[in-house]
Amino acid sequence: MSGSIVGNTWQMIMNTGLFGKFILLVLLALSGYSWAIIITKIRRFKKLRKGGDKIMRIIGNHRGVEILRLSLPMRDHPIALVVDSVRQELGPQYLAGGVRIEDSSRAALFEGLSQRADSAVEDALEREERSVDFLAMTASVSPFLGLLGTVWGITQSFWEIGRQASANIAVVAPGLAEALITTIAGLVVAIPAVIAFNLFTSRLRVLAGDASGFGKRFVNQLKREL
């Protein structure tokens, strides 16, 4: 049964015209790159989850100033990037602890720390979103490419009917095959891409919320200690 389906599908592909084969080739390229992104992102989010858990275990109940002196794993994790950005903004004079900030400069300093923490989260998420955007593009474009192949195939069938003054199956089969196979291919490419895009977007929102929440708590903790 499965062999028959594969054979029929292959026969439909072979019956498509040059334009239909071109559309199928484009869809194949989109599908291949999309699946490469999906597999890479699944591994990446798994690594980010484990890295985030490990970072939070290391941070534990440390004071804010003590966190600044910690060497955190997975330096490209948004939480680690928040700590690094705050550390750079404060400078080395506050890492030893026991240094008080003058009242006249407190508001400006901690406002700057909050902005640096927010910027670190935004930059980290922007890097994570780059490849995910391709999935959205694939999900949007693929059905239209399939539709283009459908319209082209049906047009070819009508053109052949008019040219040969006959509507038998041998005349219309190539055009109908082109119409059907490109429609199916467009959906097969688009469906995994849209599912993966929605899943990854949801995980990115959670990651952004966790990192942003940590940044606010971290800066408030430093505000109480310095």
C-alpha positions in Angstrom: 0.0 0.0 0.0 2.7 2.5 1.0 4.8 1.5 -2.0 1.8 2.2 -4.3 1.3 5.6 -2.7 5.0 6.5 -3.1 5.0 5.2 -6.7 1.9 7.2 -7.6 3.3 10.3 -6.0 6.6 9.9 -7.9 4.6 9.4 -11.1 2.7 12.7 -10.4 6.0 14.5 -9.9 7.4 13.2 -13.1 4.2 14.2 -15.0 4.6 17.8 -13.9 5.9 20.4 -16.3 9.1 22.4 -16.1 7.5 25.2 -14.1 5.9 22.8 -11.7 9.2 21.0 -11.1 10.8 24.4 -10.4 8.2 25.2 -7.8 8.7 21.8 -6.2 12.4 22.4 -6.1 11.9 25.8 -4.3 9.6 24.1 -1.9 12.1 21.3 -1.3 14.8 23.9 -0.5 12.5 25.8 1.9 11.5 22.5 3.6 15.1 21.4 4.0 16.3 24.7 5.5 13.2 24.9 7.7 13.8 21.4 9.1 17.4 22.3 9.8 16.2 25.3 11.8 13.6 23.2 13.6 16.1 20.6 14.7 18.7 23.2 15.6 16.2 25.2 17.7 14.9 22.2 19.5 18.4 21.4 20.6 19.1 25.1 21.4 16.0 25.5 23.6 16.8 22.3 25.4 20.3 23.7 26.1 18.9 27.0 27.2 16.5 25.4 29.6 19.2 23.2 31.2 21.6 26.2 31.2 19.0 28.4 32.9 18.3 25.9 35.6 22.0 25.5 36.2 22.6 29.2 36.4 19.7 29.7 38.9 21.1 26.9 41.1 24.5 28.5 41.1 23.0 31.9 41.9 20.9 30.4 44.7 20.5 32.7 47.6 23.6 34.8 46.9 23.5 38.5 47.5 23.4 40.8 44.4 27.0 41.9 44.8 28.1 38.3 45.2 26.3 37.3 42.0 28.5 39.9 40.2 31.6 38.0 41.2 30.2 34.5 40.2 31.5 32.8 37.1 28.3 31.6 35.4 28.1 28.8 32.8 26.6 29.3 29.4 27.7 32.8 28.9 25.3 33.4 26.0 22.2 32.6 28.1 20.0 35.8 28.6 20.3 35.6 32.4 24.1 35.3 32.2 24.1 38.2 29.7 22.1 40.3 32.2 24.6 39.7 34.9 27.5 40.5 32.6 25.9 43.8 31.4 25.2 45.0 34.9 28.8 44.0 35.9 30.2 46.1 33.1 27.9 49.0 33.8 28.9 49.1 37.5 32.6 48.7 37.0 35.1 46.9 39.2 35.0 49.3 42.1 31.7 47.8 43.4 32.6 44.1 43.0 34.5 43.9 46.3 31.4 45.1 48.2 31.2 47.6 51.0 31.1 50.5 48.6 28.2 52.9 49.0 26.8 55.0 46.2 26.2 58.7 46.7 22.6 59.7 47.0 23.0 62.3 44.2 24.0 59.6 41.6 21.8 56.7 42.8 18.8 57.3 40.6 20.8 57.8 37.4 23.0 54.8 38.1 20.2 52.3 38.8 18.2 53.6 35.9 21.2 52.9 33.7 21.5 49.4 35.2 17.9 48.7 34.4 18.3 49.9 30.9 21.5 47.8 30.4 19.7 44.7 31.8 16.7 45.3 29.4 19.0 45.8 26.5 20.9 42.6 27.2 17.6 40.6 27.2 16.4 42.3 24.0 19.8 41.6 22.2 19.8 38.0 23.3 16.2 37.4 22.1 16.9 39.2 18.8 19.7 36.7 18.2 17.4 33.7 19.0 14.6 35.1 16.8 16.7 35.5 13.6 16.3 31.9 12.3 12.8 31.6 13.7 11.6 34.4 11.4 12.5 32.2 8.5 9.9 29.7 9.6 7.2 32.4 9.6 8.2 33.3 6.1 8.2 29.7 5.0 4.8 29.1 6.5 3.4 32.2 4.7 5.0 31.7 1.3 4.8 27.9 0.8 0.9 27.7 0.4 1.1 30.5 -2.2 3.8 28.7 -4.1 1.6 25.6 -4.1 -1.4 27.7 -5.2 0.7 29.2 -8.0 1.5 25.7 -9.2 -2.2 24.7 -9.0 -3.3 27.7 -11.1 -0.5 27.0 -13.6 -1.3 23.3 -13.9 -5.0 23.9 -14.4 -4.2 26.6 -17.0 -2.0 24.1 -18.8 -4.8 21.5 -18.8 -7.3 24.0 -20.4 -4.6 25.0 -22.9 -4.1 21.4 -23.9 -7.8 20.8 -24.2 -8.1 23.8 -26.5 -5.1 22.9 -28.5 -6.0 19.2 -29.1 -9.8 19.7 -29.0 -10.0 16.8 -26.6 -10.7 16.4 -22.9 -9.5 12.9 -22.4 -7.4 12.0 -19.4 -4.2 11.7 -21.3 -4.5 15.4 -22.3 -5.4 16.8 -18.9 -3.4 14.5 -16.7 0.0 16.4 -16.7 -1.7 19.7 -15.8 -3.8 18.1 -13.1 -0.9 16.3 -11.7 1.0 19.5 -11.5 -1.9 21.3 -9.8 -2.3 18.5 -7.2 1.3 17.8 -6.3 2.3 21.5 -5.9 -0.7 22.1 -3.7 0.1 19.1 -1.5 3.8 20.1 -1.4 3.0 23.6 -0.4 0.9 22.4 2.6 3.4 19.8 3.6 6.1 22.4 3.8 4.0 25.1 5.5 2.3 23.0 8.2 5.5 21.9 10.1 6.9 25.5 9.7 3.9 27.2 11.3 3.7 24.7 14.1 7.4 25.1 14.9 7.1 28.9 14.6 4.3 29.1 17.1 6.0 26.7 19.5 9.3 28.5 19.4 7.7 31.9 19.7 5.9 30.7 22.8 9.2 29.5 24.3 10.9 32.8 23.4 8.2 34.7 25.3 8.8 32.5 28.4 12.5 33.0 28.1 12.1 36.7 27.7 9.8 36.9 30.8 12.2 34.8 32.9 15.2 36.9 31.9 13.4 40.2 32.2 12.0 39.3 35.6 15.4 38.2 36.9 16.9 41.5 35.6 14.4 43.6 37.6 14.9 41.5 40.8 18.7 41.6 40.4 18.8 45.4 40.0 16.4 45.9 42.9 18.6 43.7 45.0 21.7 45.7 44.1 19.8 48.9 44.9 19.2 47.7 48.5 22.8 46.6 48.9 24.8 49.5 47.4 
